[in-house]
Amino acid sequence: MALSALLYINTTSFAHLHFLKSSIPLVKTLPTPTPTPRPRFPNMLPSPRRPQAFSMQGALSEAMNLIQSSPSTWRSSLLSNLLIFIVGSPILVSGLSLSGICTAFLLGTLTWRAFGPSGFLLVASYFVIGTAATKVKMAQKEAQGVAEKRKGRRGPGSVIGSSAAGCVFAFLSINGVGGEAFSRLWELGFVASFCTKLSDTVSSEIGKAYGKTTYLVTTFKVVPRGTEGAVSVEGTFAGLLASILLAVVGCSMGEIRTSEAVICVIASQIANFGESIIGASLQEKEGFRWLNNDAVNVLNISMGSILAVLMQQVVLRNLHL
């Protein structure tokens, strides 16, 4: 009976009940969190490296273009000379003192500006050959008291004495003295000056190292090695070969023609003979104390270069060579 009453209530009382739909969702959605803004710091970091790489590449490219510029400018000459001096510093230190290197740097810059890479290579060849000859049998020369000072490392006086005439011709070329007609003459004088000095250096150094008998050029008396104005067969022959070698270098690079190379060699030998006479009769004698080795070198290379220019004008023009 009780069970029947419950069933009756269930079917009659709750049959028509309806649940209202709520507008509020049953599942509560959480609000989307607002991102916390990052603190802003001042731009204290260095600039990105990529632009620096591009700027470095651009600087190197500009430097290479500057070095290869033709005709040479003072900027390209300075930069080219600086790079070569840095790379060749071990060789420079072996042959020059610090002040000598500074002087040679000025000479190299002037040479590059006047005659370009070919003129610079000519001077570099002169330096390498001359330094090698100076180092030959250095211990023997030092024992005999005839070696160059500072183990053969030459100072600014020697650099100036060896290049004074060449510098004059370089300035004449840079300033265009005489115009295009004289430009070849200035180049010839430049090459001849270094042919003359290299011949003098090699003949002296090889003569002091290997000369069996040395003669005073004014009297042909036998004198000790290293005597001013003394010559030897070995030294003279070595000096001649050195002059020929440097003239060939100048000719192969287009600095001079073949006929002018022959003139350079002849002029260098005449000038060296004259230098030996000056050394034997006047150098550091009474009344000529100012005429030291550097001063004699200036006279020597001046004679060689002037002789070459005169011979080119007189001989080659008459022979139409």
Wavefront OBJ file of the C-alpha trace (Angstrom):
o trace
v 0.000 0.000 0.000
v 2.707 2.448 0.914
v 4.699 1.565 -2.195
v 1.634 2.233 -4.367
v 1.134 5.610 -2.781
v 4.724 6.651 -3.493
v 4.503 5.618 -7.100
v 1.309 7.629 -7.449
v 2.884 10.766 -6.040
v 5.914 10.385 -8.350
v 3.846 10.151 -11.469
v 1.346 12.859 -10.675
v 3.181 15.545 -8.755
v 6.459 15.764 -10.750
v 5.275 14.863 -14.236
v 4.905 18.458 -15.413
v 7.962 20.038 -13.711
v 10.363 21.774 -16.083
v 13.822 23.208 -15.154
v 14.485 26.652 -16.421
v 17.604 27.103 -18.505
v 20.053 29.329 -16.732
v 21.875 32.094 -18.632
v 24.913 31.544 -16.495
v 27.196 28.835 -17.861
v 27.615 25.907 -15.679
v 31.354 25.786 -16.261
v 33.051 28.884 -15.009
v 35.601 30.224 -17.549
v 38.670 31.882 -16.175
v 39.646 35.289 -17.583
v 42.651 35.348 -19.949
v 45.646 36.659 -17.999
v 47.027 39.949 -19.235
v 50.772 39.578 -20.095
v 53.001 41.468 -17.748
v 54.946 44.118 -19.728
v 58.703 43.566 -19.746
v 60.798 46.275 -18.212
v 62.431 48.505 -20.760
v 66.104 49.237 -20.264
v 68.107 51.914 -22.027
v 70.015 50.751 -25.110
v 73.338 50.215 -23.424
v 74.395 47.154 -25.434
v 76.930 47.508 -28.289
v 75.680 47.726 -31.821
v 75.176 44.407 -33.626
v 78.289 42.812 -35.059
v 76.901 42.292 -38.495
v 77.068 45.976 -39.453
v 80.611 46.067 -38.062
v 81.548 43.150 -40.302
v 80.130 44.958 -43.289
v 81.956 48.151 -42.384
v 85.226 46.248 -41.930
v 84.779 44.571 -45.293
v 84.074 47.932 -46.859
v 87.192 49.438 -45.279
v 89.371 46.602 -46.576
v 87.880 46.928 -50.033
v 88.494 50.658 -50.016
v 92.085 50.096 -48.859
v 92.756 47.617 -51.689
v 91.288 49.991 -54.242
v 93.471 52.740 -52.839
v 96.619 50.610 -53.062
v 95.857 49.645 -56.664
v 95.088 53.191 -57.725
v 97.017 54.385 -60.744
v 98.708 56.779 -60.899
v 99.843 56.539 -57.294
v 98.695 59.147 -54.801
v 100.239 60.154 -51.487
v 97.538 58.226 -49.626
v 98.002 55.042 -51.659
v 101.785 55.349 -51.364
v 101.626 55.783 -47.606
v 99.260 52.853 -47.106
v 101.138 50.524 -49.461
v 104.448 51.374 -47.858
v 103.023 50.829 -44.376
v 101.685 47.370 -45.237
v 104.953 46.294 -46.848
v 107.008 47.581 -43.939
v 104.839 45.648 -41.476
v 105.161 42.411 -43.459
v 108.874 42.899 -44.120
v 109.811 44.131 -40.646
v 112.073 41.108 -39.877
v 114.206 41.895 -42.922
v 114.224 45.618 -42.175
v 115.353 45.067 -38.578
v 118.265 42.919 -39.759
v 119.626 45.650 -42.014
v 118.586 48.964 -40.434
v 118.496 50.612 -37.038
v 115.187 51.979 -35.736
v 115.974 55.501 -36.935
v 117.183 54.008 -40.205
v 113.825 52.241 -40.646
v 111.956 55.512 -40.085
v 114.103 57.223 -42.709
v 113.655 54.327 -45.113
v 109.881 54.571 -44.623
v 109.938 58.143 -45.912
v 112.100 57.064 -48.831
v 109.738 54.197 -49.665
v 106.674 56.439 -49.589
v 108.364 58.994 -51.834
v 109.519 56.288 -54.241
v 106.054 54.744 -54.522
v 104.487 58.142 -55.117
v 106.961 58.998 -57.864
v 107.506 55.696 -59.684
v 104.849 53.350 -58.372
v 105.315 49.701 -57.357
v 108.086 49.113 -59.913
v 110.256 51.861 -58.423
v 109.577 50.565 -54.925
v 110.573 47.034 -55.949
v 113.820 48.358 -57.397
v 114.728 49.998 -54.073
v 113.652 46.872 -52.172
v 115.936 44.760 -54.388
v 118.794 47.152 -53.713
v 118.210 46.881 -49.975
v 118.010 43.064 -49.905
v 121.136 42.537 -52.039
v 123.122 45.220 -50.221
v 122.167 43.864 -46.789
v 123.096 40.316 -47.820
v 126.512 41.482 -49.030
v 127.078 43.410 -45.794
v 126.384 40.271 -43.711
v 128.890 38.125 -45.627
v 131.670 36.983 -43.262
v 130.600 39.497 -40.635
v 132.637 37.821 -37.880
v 135.802 38.035 -39.973
v 135.174 41.683 -40.803
v 134.582 42.503 -37.151
v 137.796 40.767 -36.153
v 139.697 42.826 -38.728
v 137.946 46.039 -37.676
v 136.478 46.711 -41.127
v 132.827 45.731 -40.498
v 129.948 48.169 -40.554
v 128.790 49.377 -37.148
v 125.862 47.749 -35.306
v 126.376 44.378 -37.025
v 125.810 45.999 -40.380
v 122.551 47.690 -39.368
v 122.740 51.040 -41.103
v 121.414 54.280 -39.651
v 119.647 57.308 -41.142
v 122.898 58.871 -42.350
v 123.616 55.855 -44.505
v 120.050 55.748 -45.834
v 120.160 59.424 -46.797
v 123.637 59.094 -48.266
v 122.485 56.165 -50.383
v 119.240 57.713 -51.615
v 119.796 61.476 -51.830
v 120.144 61.545 -55.610
v 117.224 59.157 -56.045
v 115.045 61.405 -53.889
v 115.918 64.411 -56.051
v 114.842 62.576 -59.200
v 111.683 61.398 -57.444
v 110.730 64.984 -56.582
v 111.461 66.080 -60.146
v 109.152 63.346 -61.430
v 106.344 64.075 -58.953
v 106.336 67.778 -59.812
v 106.458 67.063 -63.543
v 109.568 69.175 -64.129
v 110.258 69.290 -67.847
v 106.965 67.638 -68.700
v 106.532 64.243 -70.327
v 109.731 64.646 -72.348
v 111.866 64.615 -69.189
v 109.928 62.031 -67.168
v 111.957 59.162 -68.634
v 115.186 60.982 -67.842
v 114.241 61.349 -64.184
v 113.412 57.656 -64.038
v 116.734 56.787 -65.636
v 118.612 58.941 -63.129
v 116.712 57.261 -60.284
v 117.651 53.756 -61.441
v 121.260 54.754 -62.142
v 121.691 56.185 -58.640
v 120.777 52.882 -57.001
v 122.795 50.832 -59.498
v 125.788 52.981 -58.555
v 125.254 52.639 -54.814
v 124.635 48.896 -54.935
v 127.781 48.387 -56.977
v 129.759 50.432 -54.449
v 128.313 48.545 -51.443
v 128.798 45.060 -52.894
v 132.325 45.751 -54.170
v 133.339 47.113 -50.783
v 131.767 44.333 -48.692
v 132.847 41.458 -50.919
v 136.326 42.972 -51.253
v 136.647 43.103 -47.459
v 135.458 39.489 -47.201
v 137.229 37.809 -50.126
v 139.717 40.271 -51.583
v 143.138 38.588 -51.674
v 145.022 41.750 -52.574
v 143.740 45.321 -52.277
v 145.349 48.243 -54.074
v 145.102 51.959 -53.454
v 143.496 53.294 -56.604
v 145.695 56.420 -56.787
v 149.091 54.718 -56.407
v 148.317 50.998 -56.877
v 150.203 50.282 -53.674
v 149.109 47.219 -51.721
v 147.117 48.297 -48.663
v 145.082 46.467 -45.993
v 141.464 45.555 -46.615
v 138.994 48.274 -45.747
v 141.352 51.127 -46.594
v 139.488 54.124 -48.062
v 140.034 54.227 -51.798
v 141.307 50.640 -51.985
v 140.031 48.209 -54.627
v 140.342 44.495 -55.248
v 139.675 42.294 -58.264
v 137.115 40.224 -56.358
v 135.246 43.231 -55.037
v 135.250 45.074 -58.368
v 133.894 42.045 -60.213
v 131.161 41.503 -57.589
v 130.181 45.175 -57.778
v 129.899 44.959 -61.566
v 127.614 41.931 -61.316
v 125.446 43.670 -58.716
v 125.039 46.707 -60.949
v 124.077 44.509 -63.901
v 121.565 42.621 -61.756
v 119.809 45.757 -60.532
v 119.784 47.247 -64.041
v 118.117 44.059 -65.294
v 115.492 44.390 -62.536
v 114.790 47.975 -63.593
v 114.608 46.975 -67.251
v 112.315 43.983 -66.650
v 109.850 46.204 -64.779
v 109.780 48.828 -67.505
v 111.655 51.489 -65.575
v 114.348 51.732 -68.256
v 115.026 50.347 -71.724
v 117.766 47.820 -72.522
v 120.088 50.484 -73.920
v 119.531 52.587 -70.799
v 120.330 49.579 -68.602
v 123.727 49.369 -70.295
v 124.227 53.088 -69.608
v 123.381 52.577 -65.931
v 126.027 49.880 -65.593
v 128.730 51.934 -67.350
v 127.889 55.083 -65.395
v 127.967 53.195 -62.097
v 131.471 51.839 -62.740
v 132.830 55.252 -63.732
v 131.248 56.835 -60.646
v 132.659 54.136 -58.356
v 136.137 54.670 -59.745
v 135.766 58.398 -59.104
v 134.514 57.668 -55.580
v 137.617 55.562 -54.906
v 139.835 58.455 -56.003
v 137.962 60.859 -53.709
v 138.195 58.378 -50.833
v 141.928 57.815 -51.311
v 142.955 61.448 -51.746
v 140.441 63.589 -49.853
v 138.170 61.655 -47.493
v 138.659 62.756 -43.880
v 142.007 64.315 -44.741
v 143.143 67.644 -43.296
v 140.738 70.328 -44.453
v 138.169 67.727 -45.538
v 136.995 66.375 -42.195
v 133.407 67.000 -43.288
v 133.911 64.560 -46.165
v 132.871 61.430 -44.277
v 131.589 58.193 -45.776
v 127.997 59.413 -46.088
v 129.068 62.578 -47.889
v 131.222 60.548 -50.277
v 128.219 58.303 -50.947
v 126.150 61.331 -51.952
v 128.875 62.419 -54.375
v 129.161 58.893 -55.738
v 125.486 58.341 -56.534
v 125.152 61.885 -57.849
v 127.978 61.249 -60.310
v 126.436 57.961 -61.422
v 122.957 59.346 -62.011
v 124.117 62.551 -63.730
v 126.477 60.587 -65.963
v 123.635 58.262 -66.976
v 121.362 61.169 -67.879
v 124.091 62.897 -69.883
v 125.029 59.692 -71.691
v 121.412 59.078 -72.588
v 121.084 62.561 -74.055
v 124.377 62.559 -75.921
v 125.033 58.962 -76.915
v 121.602 57.431 -77.393
v 120.146 60.455 -79.161
v 123.013 60.554 -81.616
v 122.697 56.825 -82.219
v 118.872 57.095 -82.315
v 118.498 54.229 -79.814
l 1 2 3 4 5 6 7 8 9 10 11 12 13 14 15 16 17 18 19 20 21 22 23 24 25 26 27 28 29 30 31 32 33 34 35 36 37 38 39 40 41 42 43 44 45 46 47 48 49 50 51 52 53 54 55 56 57 58 59 60 61 62 63 64 65 66 67 68 69 70 71 72 73 74 75 76 77 78 79 80 81 82 83 84 85 86 87 88 89 90 91 92 93 94 95 96 97 98 99 100 101 102 103 104 105 106 107 108 109 110 111 112 113 114 115 116 117 118 119 120 121 122 123 124 125 126 127 128 129 130 131 132 133 134 135 136 137 138 139 140 141 142 143 144 145 146 147 148 149 150 151 152 153 154 155 156 157 158 159 160 161 162 163 164 165 166 167 168 169 170 171 172 173 174 175 176 177 178 179 180 181 182 183 184 185 186 187 188 189 190 191 192 193 194 195 196 197 198 199 200 201 202 203 204 205 206 207 208 209 210 211 212 213 214 215 216 217 218 219 220 221 222 223 224 225 226 227 228 229 230 231 232 233 234 235 236 237 238 239 240 241 242 243 244 245 246 247 248 249 250 251 252 253 254 255 256 257 258 259 260 261 262 263 264 265 266 267 268 269 270 271 272 273 274 275 276 277 278 279 280 281 282 283 284 285 286 287 288 289 290 291 292 293 294 295 296 297 298 299 300 301 302 303 304 305 306 307 308 309 310 311 312 313 314 315 316 317 318 319 320 321
